[in-house]
Amino acid sequence: MRLTFVVVVVVVALAAVVVLRGHSMAHVLTTKTYEDLYYLPSPDVLQVLSFGHQEAAADLVWMKGLVYIGNEFMHRGGVRHAFRYADTIVALDPDFRRGYTWGATMGLYRPVPPALDDAVRAVAYLDRAAARFPDDPEIAWQRAAAWSYELPSFTQDVEEKKRFREIGAAHMVVAARLGGGPAWLALTNATQLEALGQMDRAIHHLAEM
């Protein structure tokens, strides 16, 4: 009889827990509000807390960053913490190639278009990636395209647009040398260099390619 009583009590308790858990989850889902929050310590602190496993810590931050971005796009947020996630990821693991390209992408393509300063900051991740992976054709192409096509669209200043395109043209030459970008890139580079008044460089690039 005593064993039967204990079993009945346990079963009733478990049933109550299941019911209460369901009610609690329903309450959370119905009352939860969107907040643009960032819950990570600084990279220096995380380097200590990772106890030597910095790559694993970078992976965890990466996963958390993906969830954060998903919420931001769902609620059309400002994605104002994307740079902090990207900075933390590459600080923990400088060879995490995707961390650089993700930081650039999230900085440029947001639910709410970024200001020019943020766009420049986003493209800087590709500059850092190119320095870290100088022989990577995909990164070279992404960097060149960002300077040539993306940054000029964030300003109305004619001289600034020209400066961005000149920098982009130099990066385009590097991308073509590495085999990055589409097959027509060398011809496009020559046309762009000619438009910038750099005919000698255009001819040299075509001969080189």
Buried (B, 14 or more C-beta within 10 A) or exposed (E): EEEEEEEEEEEEEEEEEEEEEEEEEEEEEEEEEEEEEEEBEEBEEBBEEBEEEBEEBBBBBBEBBEEBBEBBBEEEBBBBBBBBBBBBBBBBBBEBBEBBBBBBBBBBEBEEEBEBEBBBBBBBBBBBBBEBBEEBBBBBBBBBBBBBEBBBEBBEEEEBBEBBBBBBBBBBBBBBBBEBBEEEBBBBBBEBBEEBEBEEBBEBBEEEE
